[in-house]
Amino acid sequence: MRIVHVETGRHLYGGGRQVRDLVAGLAAKGVDNVLVCTRGGELEAAASGARVVALPMRGELDFAFVGRLRRVLHETAPDLVHVHSRRGADHGGAAASWLERLPAVLTRRVDSDEPASWARLKYRPYLKVIALSRAIEAQLATHGVARERIVRIPSAVDTARFRPDPAARARLDAAFGLPADALVVGVVAQLIPRKGHRLLLGELPELVRSRPSLRVLCFGRGPLEAELRVEIAARGLDAHVRLAGFRDDLPELVPGLDVLAHPAEREGLGLALLEAASGGVPVVACAAGGVPDVVEDGRTGLLVAVGDGPALRRALERLLADAAERARLGAAARALVEQRFTIDGMVAAHRALYAAVLAEVSGAARPAARRGARRATASASETPPGGPGPRFDRSPPE
């Protein structure tokens, strides 16, 4: 089985890391992978288990990407195309696959709203659409994607890399010069508006007054960095909040946190939540999008309403005041990840989906092939020049 994967994100954020882990896991099971990614992007150097084809990609309006991708598909002759990202890859991947008469599936990772008419058009060429969470699944159905075309396969985390580790706290203290009595809250997210950093910052002055030992480490990068630095200073939080930047040693640091805060306004699922949970760290989060699939209120963490700053503050105060509850929630979070969100499970689910799609395509093509053979027998002049027909004979699903 040969699969072409298309992921055009430039940075190795959650989506890129998921593609990297999926491709490596599939390769270990004997799947032949070709990974199409953005030239100069971080995934180009990080991927293993695939032949990597790095193409120029200039975003949503790079219509020439269709032609570039189509050439790759023609040369590699995959059994199926799996498109993993937006940034122009979703509609570009659909067009290139359809022009090459190749079956394709799409993973939708975000829970942002779309006009229903546009969604129906965009998803029409894909035989299956993979949703990371119940929220995305419901949104796709609302947008007119037939339920039988939607498959839910959640993100996954490497539970061997992200695991409870008593030594992680000492590494965290050393890396950031934390005081011995610090209570440490982490935020792992891009510095973009929808991740909710400002909501958290608005509640921190009062939280710091009651918990002077509180330290907040914000891991990530993004366009809001300069504005957040100004806000941190304006609120008098310089001694308590650190913008820690993008770190590739998070598996060694995250298990040392006391709590992970995730105040996002929108979230497809949240890989940072899985990584914290896998490390045995309880999460306080806004119940946005797919977050409740990972954070079960009162069992693996605490949930508050989206945008409710005071509730977020109270939930953090509750956990910071109770080490036993933090330990209980963290242990349950680790158990949940081991049960539902492992890479082995994600890989197995994708292999099963690919096999089902190819069986469906093969079954649909056989009657058409028989009709073609009868027509060829009746009139050799009807045989198209250039040999056999397309790889699958099927109209795109409605």
PERANOR-V636768 format. One record per helix or strand of 2 or more residues. SS is the DSSP state (2 for helix, 1 for strand). FROM is the first residue (numbers start at 0). LEN is the number of residues. Records with the same first field share a line. If there is no record, write none. Layout:
BEGIN
SS=FROM-LEN  FROM-LEN
END
This chain:
BEGIN
1=1-6  31-7  50-5  79-4  103-5  127-4  149-3  182-6  213-6  240-5  258-4  281-5  300-4
2=13-15  41-5  63-13  88-11  115-8  133-9  146-3  167-9  192-3  196-14  224-10  249-7  270-8  290-4  308-12  322-18  342-36  379-3
END
